[in-house]
């Protein structure tokens, strides 16, 4: 089942079968080889209340793994400041993102988000974020900044990230050594001029019961 262009889906991350966060995005393209999604200012994202209470810096702390124990409630947090195109590929332990400035759509950076390979769900895609990221400025794709590695390593040590996932992330990092030669979108086409058409639906997470259906997607 593929989602139609402009429809709103949720990219979720689940812990023990329960949704930990959900980001609503419009579908730009969806096929068996590539899924492209758009997140824009005003999108009504959902995150656990215990994370929402933290400062932006604290949300990326190694201590956050302990917050996944027990129960939580999802609260809405609006997205702001940037437009984001997300490119997801079957069986890959990463997605590529392009960030643009809210007002003038200036390309700010490329962004590698390490995550579990996506699984399709009734409301979108399950792809648990594994904390580790690589950021490259738009003007120099080879100037890399590794982001949240301390949080990632704490997740491996504390069991929030499995040894299987850690091995797959290591393999994915070796695949991403030279993005200029990576035969994937957005590197083989020009996406800097893309804009969302007028009249696309507001980005609100589709209704859900806090779970991902039958639990078939892989969860922590």
N, C-alpha and C positions, 0 to 999 in steps of 0.2 A: 504494500500500500504506500503510495507516494502522496505527499500533501500538495495541494494546488497553490500556485503562485498567489501571494498576498495574504493567504490564510494565516491566522495567528496560532502558533504552537508554543509549547513550553519545553525548554531544555531543563531537565531536572537532574538533581543529584540526590541519591537516596542513601540512607543509613538504616540498616536492619529493616529494609522494606518500606520505610517511611520517608516521605519527601523532606529533605534537609533544606533545599532551596529550589526555586523555580524562576526562570527568566523567560518572559514572553517575547517572542520574536516573530516578525513577518517572514514568510517563506519567499525567497528570491528565486531559488532554483532547487529542485529536489529530484534526484535520479539515483540509480543504483551505484553510480560512480562518484557523485558529488552532491552535497547539500550545502546551499548558501542561505544564510539567515541574516536578517537585519534587526538590530536593536537601536532604538533612538531615544532621545530625551523625552522624559515623561512616561516611559514604560514603567508599569507597576510590577516590579519584581517582588518576589517573596523570599524571606530568609527567616531562620529561627530567631525567636525573640531574644534568646541569650546572646546571639551574635550581634543583633541590631543594637543592643545596649552598649556595645564596645565602641571605642574610637576606631577610626579607620586603621590606625597603626596596630592596635590590639587585635584586630580581626585577622592579622597575618602573623600572629605570635605562635610559637610552638605550643603554648598553653591551650590553644583552642581545641586540640584533640580531646582533652578531658571533658569538654562541653557536649560531646556527642553522646554521653551516657544519660540515661533517664529519658524523661519526656520533654517535649518542647512544643511551642505553638508557632505557627507561621505568621509573620506580620509583613505588611507591604512596605517597600522602600522604593521610592521613585528613582529611576535612572536619570542622570543629568550630565551635562557638560560635553558629552561626546556622542557621535554616531559610530556604530560598530558593525562591520561586516564580519561574519563568522563563516569559515569554510571547514566543513567536516567531511571526512573520508571513511569509507567502510574499513573496519579492522585496524585503523590507526590509533595509536595511543596519544594523539595530539590533534588539536585543531589550530588553524591559522586565523588570526584576526587582523583586521585593518581598523585603526582608530582615526577618526576625523573630528576636527573641531566643530562644536555645535553651531556656531554662527556662520562661518564661511566655508565649511567643509574642507578646510586645509588638512592634508594628510599628515598626521602626527607621528605615527609609528606602525611598525609591524609587530606582531605579538604571537608567540607560540604558547598555547595553553595545553599543558599536559593533562590528559584526562583519559578515562577508560573508553575503549571503542564504543560508539553509540549503539544503543538498542532502540528500535522504534516502539513507542507506546501509544496508547489510545489518544493521548493529548500532545504527543510530540516525540521527544528523544530523551532517553536516559543516558547521561554521560557524566559520571561522577568526576568532579574536579580533583586532581591529585596534588594541588597546591603549587607545584613547581611551574615557573614561567620563564620565558626568555623574551626580552624586549629589545627591539632594534629600531633606532630612529629612522624616519622615512627617508632621510637624505643619505643614509649609509647603512645598508642592510647587514654589513659585516661587523658593525660596531655593536657588540652584544652586551646586554646587562642581564645577568641571571637574577631572577627575582624569587624571593621566598624559599630559597634553598634550605635555610635553617628550619623553617616550618615543615618542609618536605622530609628532611632527614629525621626530624622528631616524629613524624607520622610513621616512617619506616620502623624506627626504634620502638615506638609505643604500640605498634600493631594496627594503627589506623590505615596504613598502606601495606598491602600484603607483599611478600617476597616475590610473588609472581608479577605483581604490578611494578615493583621496583626494577626487576630484570627487564620488563618490557619498556619501561621508561628509559633505561640505560641504552637499549637497542635503538629506541626512537631518537635519542640525542645523537647517536652516531649517524643516523640517517639525515639529520638536519645540519650537518657540518657546513655544507655550502648550499644555501637556499637559492643562489643564483642558478644552480643547475637542477633544482628539484622540479620534476616534470608534473607539477600540480598547480591548479589555480590557488591563489591569485597571481602566481608568478609567470604564467604563460599568456596572460591577457592583461589589458589595462582596465582596472576597476576603479581608478581614481575619479573618473567622470560619472560613475553610477550615482543615481539619486532615486529615492523611493517615489513612485508615481503618486499623484494626488489621489486622495480618497481611500488610501489603504486603511484597514481597520485599526482601531486603537489597540495598543499592546497591553493586554490584560491576560493574566494566566487563565486558561480555560478551566471550567469547574472541575474539581477533583475532590476525593475524600481523604486526601493526605497520604495515599499510597499510590503505587503504580500498577494497579490491576492485579493480575494473578501472580505477581512477584517474579516473573520469568527473567527480567533484566538482572544482570549480576549486581549485587549490592555488597557493601562492606559488612 
